[in-house]
Amino acid sequence: MNHCNTILGRAIRISILGLVYCISVQTARAEFVHPGLLHSQSQLDLIKAKVAAGEQPWTGGYELLRQNKEAIYGYQVKGPYARVGRGRKQGDNVYKSQFDADCNAAHYNALMWAITGDKRHADKALEILNGYSAILKEIVGTDKILMASLNGAKLLYAAEILRYSDAGWVQADIARFETMMRTVFYPVIRDFATFANGNWSTGCVKTMMAMGVFCNDKAIFDRAVDWYYHGTDNGSLTGYIINDDGQCQESGRDQAHAQLGIAHLAEACEIGFNQGLDMYGAADNRLLKGFEYTAKYNLGHEVPFVPHRDMTGEYNHKQISEVSRGKLRPIYEMVYHHHRNRKGVACPFTEQAAKSIRPEGAGPYADCCGFGTLLFSLPEQTQP
């Protein structure tokens, strides 16, 4: 026997007395759960029920989404475009802001459809997904990996909701969208970003996981999960959150990017949770330690800092950065509710950060999911 087969993920080959044995390493359920990216069907049902009942904090979060200009069914689509790009060199940015807006609009309208049942929102989201899948052929620029991961995630989050509802998305269009993901987006993010700050590869991880679920492709999904645990660059869990204090690879760069990196990891963990994985708990709750450290510092407290040179050797930070300190991003509700209300684990600084900006609104550009108060709140449990 010269190979090992497993439907549950990776397989380890070991040899004992000359005989080869296969040990299956579980990475997810044998079959994907749908919808199963940032939300299961029961989670979507909870959100819908809480909004319909006018309960807080869901209603406050819903009002922010409803009022967002990219969440209306009358949104005027900017594209679609055959070629989009992002980067720092002249000519790199090809319809960047327009593409960001369209991808946000697809996601937000899909959410509005799930919450309100108004088919006009589904139609708007489908207009965007079908429009781009029919024409988009290339993502370019020095920062194309960022564009493919951040925008790709938004499109996939929308697509998963629409596909597993009665939105009316026909099979031929679903297949064409999947082809776009496999041929336009996946080649850009497939090998992560080993040359860059960690938020690049953390973005690849979440989007590749989302792509694997949507496309029912365990090889793609497992590749991303494996990188989360064992990746060799700044974008693995322990490559990004470098120690048990929770210091992040980009803590010495600025607080905006540090929050972005952990937000990507959190979205990856939420996808994993909906597929039966406890990625949140990996490395002794390392993700929560990163959130607590980052929230604590941005709430005005002091935190320890170890001088750190990253895995590329290019970024050598001597002290924690005060750039963007105190500008909390809408990333905390998801992690707070998972630990506090699913697991009964105290997370005081993450909780304080979440409550200080509640209700969470949209994130900047297409950086992260946003609207966490609406999307991830759970009924409060007794104090742990």
N, C-alpha and C positions, 0 to 999 in steps of 0.2 A: 504494500500500500504506500503510495507516494504523495497522498494529499488527504486533507481533512475537510469534511463538509459539515456545516451547521446552519440551521435556519435562524439561529438566535444571535449571530454575530461572529466574532472572531473565534478561531479555534487554535489551541496551542498543541503542537506536536511534541511529544516526549518519547524517549526511547528507554525501555527497561529490558535488559538482557537481550538486546537486539530486536525487540518487538516495538513497533510504533503504535502509540495510543493517542487518541484524540480527546482533548478535554474542551468542552464547549464553554466559552466565556460569555455569559449573558450580557448583551448590550441593550436589548429591548424585547418587547413581546414578539412572538413569532409573526404576528400580523399587526400592522399599524392600526391605531385607533383613530377614527375620523368622526367629526373634526377633531384635530389633535395637535394643533400648533400652540398658540398662546391660550386657547380655550377649548375645552371639551363641550359637548352639547349641554351637559348639566350646568356647566359654568355660564354658558350663554343664557340658559333658561333662568338661572338665578338673577343675572343682571336685568333681564327683561322684566321679571316679576318685581324686583325691587324698584325699578324705575316706574313701572305701571302703578305701584302702590304709593309712590311719592316718598319713599323712605330715604333718609340720609344715611351715609354720605353719598349714596349712589346718584341721587337726584342732582346734587350739586355738580358732580362730575359730568353727568349727562348734559346739563345745561351748557357747560363749556364746550362739549363736543358739538351739540346741536347748533351753537352759535358760530362755530368755526367755519370760515368761508370755504374751506376745502371739504367740508362734510355735507354741503347742501346738494340736493339732486339737481339744482340749476347750475352747478359748477360748469364753467366753460373749459373744456379740455384743451390744453395747450398744444399737445401733439396730435397724433403720434409722430415719432421721428424714426428714420431708418438708422441714424447714427447719433449717439449721445456720448458725452465725455466730461471728464473732470480732471483737474490737475493744476499745477503751479506754474507751468510754462505757458507762454503766449500761444493762444489757439487751442489749449487743452480743454477749456470749458465750452462744451458744445451742448447747448440747451440744458445746462445743469439746473438752473433754478426752475425752469419749466418742467423738467423731468421730476425733480423733487416734488413739485406741487401736484403733478398728475399721480404720482405713486402714493402720496399722502391721501389724495382724494379717493383713490381706489380703496384704500384701507378704511378710511373713515366712512365712506358711503356703505361699504360692506357691513361695518359695525352698526350703522344707523338702520340698515335693512334688518339685521338680526334683532335689534332692540325694538324697532317700531313696526316691522312687517310691511312698511310702505315700499311697494315694488319699484317705485321710481328711484329709490336709492340703489337697489340691486341693478337696475338698468344702467344707472350712471357708472357704477363700478364695472359692470360688464363691458360698457362702451370703452373704458380705458384698457381693460385687460385684452379684449379682442382686438382693439386698435393697435396696440403695441405688438401683440403676438403675430399680427399680419404683416408688420413692416420692419420691426427692429431687427437689425442684423449685426450691429457692432457697438461695443462699448470701448472707448479709447481714452487716452490721456495718462499722465504720470500717476494719477490717483484713481485709475480705473477700477482697481480692486475695491476701494472704498465705495465707489458708485455702484458696482455690481452687488456688493454685499448689503449696503444700507437700503438701496432702492429695491433690490431683489427681495429682501425680507418683507418690505411693505406690500409688494405685489403678491407674494406668497401668502401672507396673512389674509389678504382679501380673498384670494383664490380659494383657500381652504374653506372659508365660511360659505362662499357662494356655491362651491361644488357640492357641499353636503347640506344643502337646503333646497327649497323649491323655487330657487331664483330663476330657473329656466335656462341655465347654461347648457348648451347642447354639446353632445359628446365630441363632435368634430372640432369645436372651438376649445374644449378642454384639452384635447390631444395636441392642438397647435400651440397652446400656452405651455404645455409640458415640453414640447420640442424646443420652444424658445428658451426655457429654463436650462435645458440640457445642452443646447448648442451655442447660446449667446452668453448666458450668465455663468454656468458652471465652469467652463474652461478658464474664466478669469480668476475665479476664487479657489479652484481645485487644489492648488499647491500653497495656499495661504500666503502670508507676506513675511517671510523670514528675515527680510532686510529692514523692517519698519518697527516703529513703536507698536506696542501690543494691541492698541484698539483696532488696528487693521485686521489682525488675525482673529481676535475675539468676534469681530463682525463676520468674518468668514465662517466661523464655527456655527453661530446661530443660524445664518442663512443656509448653510449647507445642510444642517439638521432639518430645517424647514423644507428644503428642497427634497431631501430624502423621504420625508413623510408624504409630501404632496405627490411625488412621483412614485411612491411605493417602491423605493429603491433602497434596500438595506445597505448596499455597499457605500452609497453616498452618505447615508445617515451614520453608519458606523465609522466611516473615515473621520467625520467631524467629531463624534463622541470620543474616539480614540485620541484626537488632537487635544481635546479639552483636558483629558487626563495625562497624556504622555507627549504632547507636542514639544518640539525642540526649539521653539522661538518664544518671543515675549507674549504670545497669545494663548498659551495654555493656562489652566487655572493657577498652577503654582509658578508659572513663568510670569504671570501678570501680578498676582498677589504674592509677593516674594517671601513673606515670612508670617509667622503666627501673630505678629502684632497687627497685620492687615495692611502693611505698607504696600502700595502699588508701584508697578514699574514706572508709571507716569506721575506719581505723586510729586516728584521733584521737577516736573515739567510745567504743569498747571493743573488747576482743579477741574476745569471743563473736560479735558481729555481723560483725567483719572476717573471721573464719573461716567464718561462715555464707555470706557473699557469695562467697568464692572457692570454697567447696564447691559451690554452685549452678553456678558457671561450669565447674567440673571435671566435674560430671555432664552438663552440656550437651556438653562436649568428648568425653566417653566415648560418648554417643549419636552424636555426629558421627563419631567414629572407626568405630563399627560400621556407619555408613552411607557410609563411604568418604571422609570429610572429615578434614583435619588442622587442626582448630580449636585444638588444643593449641599448634601451632607459630605461630599468628597473632601478628603484631606482634613478631616476633623473640622467640618464646617468652615472651610477656608473662605468661601465666598462671603459668608456673613461677617467674618473678621474684616474683610476688605470693606464691606459696607459700613460697619461700625467705625472703623478707623477714619474713613473718608467723611462720613457724616459728622463724627465728633470734631474733626478739624474744621470743617466748614460751618459748624455751629459755634465756632469761636474758641474751642478748647485746644490745648496743646497735646501733641502726640509724639511718640518717639520716632526718630528717623535715622536710618542707617545709610551712610553714603553707598551709592549703588551704581555700578556700571552694567548696562543691559546686555543681553545676549548677542547683540550685533557688535558690541564694543564701541559703538558710536555715541551713545547717550550716557553720560557720566554725571549723575546728580549728587551734589554735595550736601544739599539741604532741601527741605520741603519747600514747595513753591507757594507763594501767596497770590499768584496770578489767578484771578477769578474766585478767590476764596470767598465763601459766603453766598455764592450764586448757585443755590441748590437747583439741580435739574429734576424733572419729573420722573424719577426712577425708583423711588423708595417704597411706594405702596406695595408693589409686587413682593418684594423681599420681606417687608414687614409682615404682611398677612400670611405669607408662607410659614415663617418661623413662629410668629406670635399666635396665630389662630389655627393653623393646621398642625403645628408641632408642639405648641405650648412652650416655646423657647423665648426667653426674654431677649430683646434687642433694643435697648433703651435709646441709643443715639439714632438708629435707623427709624425708630418710632417717632422720636422728636422731630427728625427731619421730615418725615412723611406728614405729620400733623401740622408742621409749621407752614407748609405750602399747600395744604389740602383746601380745595380739591385740585389735584394735579391736572394741568392742561397739556397742550401739545409740546413736544420737544422741538428744538431748533432743526431746521432743514428737514432731512429725513432720518435723523440720527438714531432715534429710538422710538419705541411704541408710543409712549406718552399716555395721558388720560388714565393713569393707574388707579385713581380713586374710584372711577366708574368701573374699570375693567377687572380689578383684582381685589376689591374689598370683600371681606368675608365677615359674617356675624362675629362680634367680639366674644372671646372666651374669657373665663375667669382668669385672674392674674396668675401667671406661672410662678 
